[in-house]
Structure formats: structure tokens, C-alpha cells
Amino acid sequence: MKQPNKAFIKPNKIFDQQLEKEGQTTILEKAKSYQDEDDFTVNAVPEDNTTSGKIETELFRTVQPKASKKLFPFAISLFVGLVIWQAIDSIWSSFQASDMLTLSWSMFVMFLSFIGLSAVGREWLKLRKLRQHMSIQEQGVQISSSDSIGSGKKFCQKLASQASIDVNSASYQRWLQALTHSHNDREILELYDTMVVSEQDKIAVRTVSKFSTESAALIAISPLAIADMFLVAWRSIKMLDNLADIYGVELGYWSRIKLFKAVLFNMAMAGVSDLAVDASIDLLSMDLAGKVSARAAQGFGVGILTARLGIRAMDLLRPLKWQDGHEVKLSSIRKVIAEKVISLVGK
């Protein structure tokens, strides 16, 4: 017969050691009180490097105007000096040897070199002027944000002089009469934008509408794809030249390429939401044109692309940045293009 299990109880333990060592004292830090938000340092949260952000960064690095290196002007000067030296030496040697044929060829080559160097110099000056013009917008932003007084009027007069605006024109005189001593620089620039630059914008919008509708019409009636490419390139470059003339910018070969490159960059950096809205409306309009003809839909798409190119060129060529709510919208040109294409196809 099994005996009942007895409860097992562990023996108790007695701790007689002191919890704190002798001579050891607890050190408490002095209390700190925070009464002002300035006592705190707010760390900026780093932005998420998304794929679109990386693409925009690469585009900016590709198209951003690079500062000219010190070696490039030195190399150009050395090349020009060597060409002149060689030409003078050849002419002098031919003259001493009484070799009239070599002398004639040397003078002819020197004349061609002079023409070529002059053309390169003019292109460099035009490219430099374009870069200076594209930096004027930033100067206007700095003047507007400073809330200063005294430099706004001089800055606007400089803009008018660069754009070859007639000082006796109605818009310019209306701006001068509207100025008072109570206006600061920001208000002076806003008045100049509203009264003077807006007149240039109206002409520019008509120019963009004209070239966009012409491009759309040419594509709609053109039977060859390769002809379409040349037509679009020709009309786009011609449109950029006219817009540059409106805003007082003289373009050369390299400056025209620079502007075209900057316009494409501006289009690529446009807001995604804006492009999404434009694309949805464009597709709806192209579907309407597609019911009439496939060529009409293609022409309408090219016209929209040309119009967007012109609007982005206006953004870069304007001497001042757009005021809020005054930007030119693609919707103001889209209807004109659609009506033009449908009227041509319907005939």
C-alpha cells in the first residue's frame, strides 16, 4: 500500500549582505526644464529617393548649364593665336620667296579662317546671352522675395531694353504712370508683368496656336511618315525662333540647340498630375478626331505635342516667372487645334 506524497518545501534563505557598498553614493543629474520650443533641434526627415527622383536628378545634371572650365578659354585663345601666327608666317615666307601662288592660297585660307573664327565668336556670344537671359527669372525672384525698394524699376527698365520694347508704347507708358512711391520692388515687378509682359504673352500664345494648328494640319494631310518627321522638326524650330524674337532673345545655332534641350527638360520635369490630366483630355479629343480619320487623330496628337513644346518654351523665355493662376494652359489651344483638324478632314 502506497503512502501519501508529502509536500516538499525548500528551506528559506537569509540575505545579510548590504545592498549598497559603503562609501558609494547615488549621483543624480541636475534637472533640466524646457520652456521654449527653440531649445529643441528639429532634424529634417530625409526624402525618400524614389525612382522618379533619381530620374529627375539625372535629367537636371544632363541639361543644367555647366560652368565653363578655365582650360577651355585658354585652349581657344591658343588655337586662334597659332592660326594667326601660321597664316602670317606663310604669307611672309611666300612674299620673300616671290611665290605668288602660295601667297594667294595663304591669303585665301587666312580669309576663310577669319570668317570661321568670327562665326564661332558670334555663336558663343549668342549662347552666353541666352544663358544670361535664362538666369534673369531667378534675379526677379530674388528681388520680389527681398521686399526691398529702389531696384525694381531699374530691373524692369533693363528687361524692356533687352527685349527691345518701345518706351513710347501704350503698355510701357501705362506701367510708368501706374508707379507710385508707395510701391515696393515686388509690386513694381507684378505691375510690369501684368501690363507689359502680358502683351508679349498674348503674341506668344497666338504664335504657339498658329504653329500647332499648322503642324496638325500638315500631318493630317501628309501621306509619308518621313515627311511628317521633317515637318514637325521644321515647324518646332521655327516656332522657337519666333518665340525668342517676341521675348527679345537672339538665337544662334548652338543657343537654339541649348534652348531646345532646356525645353525638353522642362517638359520632362512637368508635374505628373498635370500631365495625367492633359493626357486624359488629349486621348478623349483624339478619340473624337479618330472617329473622323486616323490621320486626323495623328495630326491632332502632333499638334498637342507642338503646343506643349511652345508653352514650355514660353516658361523659359519669359523675363519673369508666371504669377499664380496666370500660366498659359494647354486647354486654351487644344480646342483650336481640334477644330482646325476636323475642318480640314471634313472638306
Secondary structure, 3 states (H helix, E strand, C coil): CCCCCCCCCCCCCCCCCCCCCCCCCCCCCCCCCCCCHHHCCCCCCCCCCCHHHHHHHHHHHHHCCCCCCCHHHHHHHHHHHHHHHHHHHHHHHHHHCCCHHHHHHHHHHHHHHHHHHHHHHHHHHHHHHHHHHHCHHHHHHHHHHHCCCCCHHHHHHHHHHHCCCCCCCHHHHHHHHHCCCCCCHHHHHHHHHHHHHHHHHHHHHHHHHHHHHHHHHHHHHCCCHHHHHHHHHHHHHHHHHHHHHHCCCCCCHHHHHHHHHHHHHHHHCCCHHHHHHHHHHHHHHHHHHHCCCHHHHHHHHHHHHHHHHHHHHHHHHCCCCCCCCCCCCCHHHHHHHHHHHHHHHHC
